[in-house]
Amino acid sequence: MNEKQMAGGKAADYIEDGMTIGLGTGSTVYFMLQKLGKRVKEGLQIKGVSTSDSTTQLAKSLDIPLISINEIDQIDLTIDGADEVDAELNGIKGGGGALLYEKVVASISSKIIWIVDSAKLVESLGTFPLPVEVLPFGSHQVFRLFEKEGLQPSFRKKEDAYFITDSGHYVIDLKMESIKHPEKTASWLDGITGVVEHGLFLNMADLLIVGEAGGPAIIYRKK
Ligand SMILES: O=C[C@H](O)[C@H](O)[C@H](O)COP(=O)(O)O
């Protein structure tokens, strides 16, 4: 069993009957959804809130019942992947471009579990390029601002065209190497007009499940 499968499978065990579940996005969440689909077939009653078109498609193919986020005010548990996680359980997300919906879902979740393979653990965030979702209108001005700050921005592309998120925005990836003050960086990005969302997810995850050779490691966020 690979590490992603191990972490995804373990996380699905935390889902209880009657829960509303935030369904993250990505290749690790794929394995969680496979296991959840199995449990639903065996009679588990849940409602899933999807964070991307790809997760919606996968959940539907597995007969996992979905509910629109607009019909609820609170999610019991969200299970999502991450691109990098530090010891404080702060992370970078958005490698697959789903950061905006993932953050909206996270913001109304009572509990958040992240599932990762061991390569995602880092001492400090920033080796993974930080995704910033921007409005196409004015995006080149934002890009040049990042350039001036020395953040080596690049527009994310898909087959030579701009990568477009599920909500119709562009993504600019920033090479920050090491983010010394994640809170400061997050609030700086929050303050830039035209930035819709960024991939710094701080103080959000309650629990981290890491796939490891000897079995899944469970790490709680220090409160
Ligand atoms: O936009 C994508 C999401 O934030 C994913 O959860 C993240 O990129 C991790 O994905 P994966 O499990 O495929 O590495």
The ligand as a Gaussian input file, in Angstrom:
#p B3LYP/6-31G(d) Opt

LIG

0 1
 O       -5.437000      22.156000      -5.085000
 C       -5.210000      21.043000      -4.619000
 C       -5.253000      20.689000      -3.221000
 O       -4.885000      21.704000      -2.333000
 C       -4.623000      19.347000      -2.863000
 O       -5.218000      18.948000      -1.679000
 C       -3.111000      19.407000      -2.688000
 O       -2.521000      19.923000      -3.860000
 C       -2.520000      18.023000      -2.376000
 O       -2.777000      17.158000      -3.435000
 P       -2.170000      15.704000      -3.522000
 O       -2.799000      14.902000      -2.454000
 O       -2.549000      15.252000      -4.913000
 O       -0.690000      15.820000      -3.392000

